Amino acid sequence: MSHLSHTIDIDAPVEVVYGVIADATAWPQHFAPTIRVERSAVNATGERLRIWATANGEVKSWTSRRELDPAARRISFRQEVSAPPVASMAGEWLVTSVAGGSRLTLRHDFTATDDDPAGLAWITEVTDRNSEIELANVKAVAQRWDRLPDLVFSFSDSVAVDGPAQAVYDFLRDAARWSERLPHVARLDISEDVPGIQWMAMDTRTKDGSTHTTESVRICEPDRLRITYKQLVPPSLMTAHTGVWTVRETPEGAEACSEHTVTVNEATVTDVLGPDATVATARDFIRRAAGGNSVATLELAKKHVENSVA
């Protein structure tokens, strides 16, 4: 069994720091490696999390059980289903009060599959790097906690399609053809070494004529007609951008929906949008730009599918 411990001091109340680590469903916005988290309650103090995250240029998925103790400000976790080379992984988050704020400690105990030294070295490297990133992210989030209601926002758009849901999903999944199908996509490079996990680099045109370069990872789930993505390199106006494409059957055919959750990069608002711009200006710009491109994609998916079945 190997052990790692990481600590950081945070200029924020212990209740705020604990709240950041307790709300795991918000981690994709706060923690750079985390792509998606699905939560299910187990009992009054326990929960089960399915987590997808990047690790050394790969996407790993695992299921963890967590026990939350708000009074002690302690959260213990144990992976129920690990991803090789991890054989077992457990640990805890602990928040304590110190002069000037809080101290957050993150501990890990782990083993490698077949006690393989190379696997153990890989786990140690990834856990060490991701822990440092996570602690820094928690600190940044906690220290601007009062600003988050303005900075983080979500929105969605949907389009009805007179055609099969599977065909709509196939259009959204086949991103390799987006540069020829979608006028707002100027360039797209995509790789899918692991089935269902797509890595994308894309240049996107906005209505004002500017071009934004983004790098994303997408998790494609054909059994659920869902594609979850996170921009690993978002436009400069955002510090985080996650989204979901979902398609569902309806009596008339299908409904395709695009959902976005964005964290505004407050430090770049005036640089990008001008000296008089505010966070509200940035939210409106992002809503129109990202939402407009998503609606354009959904409308083209609709046209493609309906023409195919006509």
C-alpha positions in Angstrom: 0.0 0.0 0.0 1.3 3.4 -1.0 0.4 6.7 0.6 0.4 10.3 -0.6 -0.7 13.5 1.3 -1.1 17.0 0.0 -2.0 20.2 1.9 -2.9 23.7 1.0 -3.9 26.8 3.0 -6.9 28.7 1.8 -8.1 32.2 2.7 -11.7 31.2 3.1 -13.9 29.9 5.9 -13.9 26.1 6.6 -17.6 25.9 5.8 -16.9 27.3 2.3 -14.0 25.0 1.6 -15.9 21.9 2.8 -18.8 22.9 0.6 -16.6 23.0 -2.5 -15.4 19.4 -2.0 -18.8 18.1 -0.8 -20.6 19.2 -4.0 -19.0 16.6 -6.4 -21.4 17.3 -9.2 -19.8 20.8 -9.7 -16.3 19.4 -9.9 -16.1 19.5 -13.8 -16.4 23.3 -13.5 -13.9 23.5 -10.6 -11.3 20.7 -11.2 -9.4 20.8 -14.5 -9.0 17.0 -14.8 -12.7 16.1 -14.1 -14.9 15.8 -17.1 -18.1 14.4 -15.7 -19.5 13.2 -12.3 -22.8 11.3 -11.8 -24.0 11.0 -8.2 -26.4 8.6 -6.5 -27.3 8.6 -2.8 -26.6 5.5 -0.8 -27.8 6.6 2.7 -28.0 9.8 4.8 -24.3 10.3 4.9 -23.1 8.2 1.9 -23.1 8.6 -1.8 -21.8 6.8 -4.9 -20.0 8.7 -7.6 -19.1 7.7 -11.1 -16.3 9.9 -12.3 -14.6 10.5 -15.6 -11.3 12.4 -15.6 -8.2 12.9 -17.6 -5.0 11.3 -16.4 -1.7 11.4 -18.3 -3.4 12.1 -21.6 -6.0 9.4 -21.1 -9.6 9.4 -19.9 -10.2 7.2 -16.9 -13.5 6.3 -15.3 -14.2 4.8 -11.9 -16.9 4.4 -9.3 -16.3 5.7 -5.7 -18.2 5.5 -2.5 -18.0 8.6 -0.2 -18.9 9.1 3.4 -19.5 12.8 4.4 -19.1 14.1 7.9 -20.0 17.8 7.9 -19.4 18.2 11.6 -15.8 17.0 11.4 -15.5 18.5 7.9 -14.1 15.2 6.7 -15.0 13.2 3.5 -13.6 9.7 3.1 -13.7 7.9 -0.2 -13.0 4.5 -1.6 -13.0 3.4 -5.2 -15.5 0.5 -5.7 -14.6 0.0 -9.3 -11.1 1.2 -10.3 -9.5 1.6 -13.7 -6.2 -0.2 -14.4 -3.4 0.2 -13.4 -5.2 1.1 -10.2 -6.1 -2.0 -8.1 -7.4 -0.1 -5.1 -7.7 3.6 -4.1 -9.0 5.2 -0.9 -8.4 8.4 1.0 -10.0 11.4 2.6 -10.5 15.2 2.4 -10.1 17.0 5.7 -10.7 20.7 6.3 -9.3 22.3 9.5 -9.3 25.8 10.8 -6.1 27.8 10.9 -5.2 31.5 11.4 -6.5 33.4 8.4 -8.7 30.7 7.0 -8.6 27.0 6.4 -6.2 24.1 5.8 -7.2 21.5 3.3 -5.5 18.1 3.3 -6.0 15.4 0.7 -4.8 11.9 1.4 -4.6 8.9 -0.9 -3.8 5.2 -0.1 -3.5 3.0 -3.2 -2.2 -0.2 -4.8 -1.3 -1.2 -8.3 -2.6 -4.1 -10.3 -0.4 -7.1 -9.6 1.9 -4.8 -7.6 3.4 -3.8 -10.9 6.2 -1.2 -10.3 5.5 0.6 -13.5 1.8 0.8 -12.7 2.6 2.1 -9.2 4.9 4.8 -10.6 2.1 5.8 -13.1 -0.5 6.0 -10.3 1.9 8.0 -8.0 2.7 10.5 -10.8 -0.9 11.0 -11.8 -2.2 11.2 -8.2 0.5 13.6 -7.2 -0.1 15.9 -10.2 -3.9 15.8 -10.1 -3.9 16.4 -6.3 -1.9 19.5 -6.7 -4.2 20.7 -9.4 -7.3 19.9 -7.4 -6.1 21.6 -4.3 -5.2 24.8 -6.3 -8.6 24.6 -7.9 -10.4 24.3 -4.6 -8.5 27.3 -3.3 -9.3 29.4 -6.3 -13.0 28.5 -6.1 -13.3 29.0 -2.3 -11.6 32.4 -2.4 -14.0 33.7 -4.9 -17.1 31.8 -3.5 -19.2 35.0 -3.3 -18.6 35.7 -7.0 -19.5 32.2 -8.3 -23.3 32.9 -8.7 -22.3 35.6 -11.3 -19.5 33.7 -12.9 -21.0 30.2 -13.3 -24.1 29.8 -15.4 -25.9 27.2 -17.5 -28.2 27.3 -20.5 -29.7 24.9 -23.0 -31.3 24.8 -26.5 -33.4 22.1 -28.1 -34.6 21.3 -31.6 -37.4 18.9 -32.7 -36.5 16.5 -35.5 -38.9 14.6 -37.7 -36.8 11.5 -37.8 -35.2 8.8 -35.7 -33.2 9.8 -32.6 -30.4 7.4 -33.5 -29.8 9.2 -36.8 -29.6 12.5 -34.9 -27.1 11.1 -32.4 -25.0 9.6 -35.2 -24.7 13.1 -36.8 -23.6 14.6 -33.5 -21.2 11.8 -32.8 -19.6 11.9 -36.3 -17.6 15.0 -35.5 -14.9 14.0 -37.9 -17.2 15.4 -40.7 -18.2 18.6 -38.9 -15.7 20.7 -40.9 -17.6 19.8 -44.1 -21.1 19.8 -42.6 -21.0 22.8 -40.2 -20.1 26.3 -41.7 -19.1 27.6 -38.3 -16.3 25.0 -37.9 -13.2 26.3 -39.7 -10.9 23.4 -38.7 -11.3 20.2 -36.7 -8.8 17.5 -35.8 -10.1 14.4 -34.0 -8.8 11.2 -32.7 -10.6 8.2 -31.1 -8.0 5.6 -30.0 -10.4 4.3 -27.3 -13.9 3.7 -28.7 -16.3 6.3 -27.4 -13.5 8.7 -26.2 -12.9 11.5 -28.7 -10.1 14.1 -28.4 -10.9 17.2 -30.5 -9.1 20.4 -31.5 -11.4 22.8 -33.3 -11.4 26.4 -34.7 -14.9 27.8 -34.5 -16.2 31.0 -36.2 -18.6 33.2 -34.2 -21.2 35.6 -35.7 -18.9 38.6 -35.3 -16.4 37.0 -37.6 -13.8 36.0 -34.9 -12.4 32.5 -34.6 -11.9 30.6 -31.3 -9.6 27.6 -30.9 -10.7 25.0 -28.4 -9.4 21.6 -27.3 -12.0 19.2 -25.9 -12.5 15.6 -24.9 -15.9 13.9 -25.5 -17.5 10.8 -23.9 -19.9 9.2 -26.3 -22.6 6.9 -24.9 -24.6 5.4 -27.7 -26.8 3.4 -25.3 -28.0 6.6 -23.7 -27.8 8.8 -26.9 -25.6 11.2 -25.0 -22.3 12.9 -25.6 -20.6 14.7 -22.7 -17.7 17.0 -23.3 -15.3 19.3 -21.6 -13.1 21.9 -23.2 -9.6 21.3 -22.0 -8.5 24.6 -23.6 -11.5 26.9 -23.6 -11.7 30.3 -25.2 -10.0 33.0 -23.1 -13.3 34.4 -21.9 -13.9 31.2 -19.9 -12.1 29.3 -17.2 -14.3 26.3 -17.7 -16.8 25.0 -20.2 -18.6 21.7 -20.1 -21.6 20.5 -22.1 -23.9 17.6 -23.0 -25.6 16.7 -26.3 -28.7 14.5 -25.6 -31.2 13.0 -28.0 -34.5 11.4 -27.0 -37.3 9.7 -28.8 -40.6 11.6 -29.0 -44.0 10.7 -30.5 -43.2 13.0 -33.5 -39.6 11.8 -33.9 -36.8 13.1 -31.8 -35.7 16.0 -29.6 -32.1 17.0 -29.6 -30.8 19.2 -26.8 -27.5 21.1 -26.2 -26.6 22.0 -22.6 -23.7 24.3 -21.5 -22.3 25.2 -18.2 -19.7 28.0 -18.2 -17.4 29.7 -15.8 -16.6 33.3 -16.9 -12.9 34.3 -16.7 -13.4 37.6 -14.9 -9.8 38.6 -15.5 -10.1 38.7 -19.3 -13.5 40.3 -19.8 -12.3 43.8 -20.6 -9.4 42.5 -22.7 -11.7 40.5 -24.9 -14.9 42.6 -24.9 -13.6 46.2 -24.3 -13.0 48.5 -21.4 -16.7 48.9 -20.5 -17.5 45.2 -20.5 -18.8 43.5 -17.4 -19.4 39.9 -16.3 -23.0 40.4 -17.5 -21.7 41.4 -20.9 -19.5 38.3 -21.0 -22.4 36.1 -20.0 -24.6 37.5 -22.8 -21.7 37.2 -25.4 -21.1 33.6 -24.4 -24.8 32.7 -24.4 -25.1 34.1 -27.9 -21.9 32.7 -29.3 -21.9 29.2 -27.8 -25.7 28.9 -27.9 -25.8 30.1 -31.5 -23.2 27.6 -32.6 -25.0 24.8 -30.8 -28.4 25.7 -32.4 -26.7 25.9 -35.8 -25.4 22.4 -35.3 -28.8 21.1 -34.1 -30.5 22.7 -37.1 -28.1 21.2 -39.5 -28.5 17.8 -37.8 -32.3 18.2 -38.2 -31.9 19.1 -41.9 -29.6 16.2 -42.5 -31.8 13.6 -40.8 -35.0 14.9 -42.3 -33.6 14.9 -45.8 -32.3 11.4 -45.3 -35.7 10.0 -44.4 -37.7 12.1 -46.8 
